[in-house]
Amino acid sequence: MKIRGKDLISMGYKQGKWFKDALVHVNKMRLSGSELLLYLDSVAPKVVEPHATPVNFHKNIEAENEVEQNNVNSVLNTMYSLMRTPTVRNGAVMPDACPTGPIGQIPVGGVVMTEDAIHPAMHSADICCSVMMTSFGSTDPKKVLDFAHSITHFGGGGRKDQNFELPKSLIERMKGNEFLKDNNSLQLAKSYLGTQGDGNHFLYVGQSENTGETIMVTHHGSRGIGASLYKKGLRLAESFRKQISPKTLKYNAWIPYSDPKGKQYWEALQIIRDWTKLNHEVIHLETEKALRIDPLIQFWNEHNFVFKEDNMFFHAKGATPLDDKFVPDSYNGLRLIPLNMSEPILIVKGQTTETNLGFAPHGAGRDVSRTQHIRSKEGRTKEEIFEVETKDLDVRFFSGEVDISELPSAYKNAENVQSQMKKFGLGEIQDRIIPYGCIMAGDWKVNAPWRKKSKKKR
């Protein structure tokens, strides 16, 4: 008698994609009795339950006041929930940590180590958000900022004014990857090259505290191409979650690396990493050409990515990798940690410890949301707030609209973050890039096409 899907369900097996191949095999081999059960048990997805209690994690953070205490409490609560995810083996929280979603979702400033599992929601849509610096020696910082301003691009969408060439080798790698071979991904990779996005992304110019050299730093992620991969990763992870761990929170779903699709997804992440590094290089190279200057030093590091060691995956949601094993193209072990536009960008070095898992903060973080911060400034105009908080700095918003949620007061106290870095062994400061000025997107949505249409209708 032919065995059908309903027979497997009546035997207690959960319906899934595995039914198709299993039914072909059992009917071809005419399995029955103990042989049938033995085979089905060997191929049926193994359901794993969340940990009964949270896995311990390292708390490299402390509160300096009541507002910070509320933030720390929220961070710890979400981590306690997250650390029950079945794949989790270790974790850490950095001084710049802040919640970024519902309870159980990885916070900014969180590091989570998992076994044989890549969690797309833990690297988020801004895959490989990163920073790159170039030293221009004794060049006037205003000159660097002016030339860079003419080259860079902030705001939504890709570039229309200038297309940079995507290397053939990168195109071929994308075409060979099942997650990136579609025409939409290729188009996004081409049109977004040379763009920096919005939010907290920036182009910063300052001078080395040690040498006086003028240094440019860019901060952005993988833009539209990364966001596209993220959506595909979420869908795949969710399909696995339904089969192997339905009690796991949806945003903590994972892709098993041991599955062929997991290895393809891992390779897709590496391609996105290379695209993002190229995106930084394009902006720096064009600035070098405009200035007619060869750079003295140039290096970069990501601070929002997934890092692999053997079968363990370190999900750093806004955390800087200190250990060179995580940064194959490391420059003398140096890393960049920006704070806010009025504070120096730190150049640090560090070692892996039991409590830092090989990571440091990625910035200053926030104690309250953007919306809460904006509300706290009611009663004053954007221009008044801007003038006070950017005094003596050359701060520019690419859109021409001030975004007060990116001004210095929107972030945690930079001195407190640095003191906690020292206390918890999160990297040693080698140099500071003292700010001259920076460019950010600003509130570009004020004059977005859909807003203009809405205003016209009204």
CORNORSUL-V78931 format. One line per field, one symbol per residue. ss: DSSP state (H for helix, E for strand, L for the rest). A space follows every 50 residues. Layout:
ss = ???
This chain:
ss = LLLLHHHHHHLLLLLLLHHHHHHHHHHHHLLLHHHHHHHHHHHLLLLLLL LLLLLLLEELLLLLLHHHHHHHHHHHHHHHHHLLLLLEEEEEEEEEEELL LLLLLLLEEEEEEEELEELHHHHLLLLLEEEEEEELLLLLHHHHHHHHHH HLLLLLLLLLLLLLLLLHHHHHHHHLLLLLLLHHHHHHHHHLLLLLLLLL LEEEEEEELLLLLEEEEEEELLHHHHHHHHHHHHHHHHHHHHHHLLLLLH HHLLEELLLHHHHHHHHHHHHHHHHHHHHHHHHHHHHHHHHLLLLLLEEE EEEEEEEEELLEEEEEELEEELLHHHLLLLLLLLEEELLLLLLLEEEEEL LLLLLLLLEEELLLLLLLLHHHHHHHLLLLLHHHHHHHHLLLLEEEELLL LLLHHHLHHHLLLHHHHHHHHHHLLLLEEEEEEEEEEEEELLLHHHHLHH HHHHHHHL
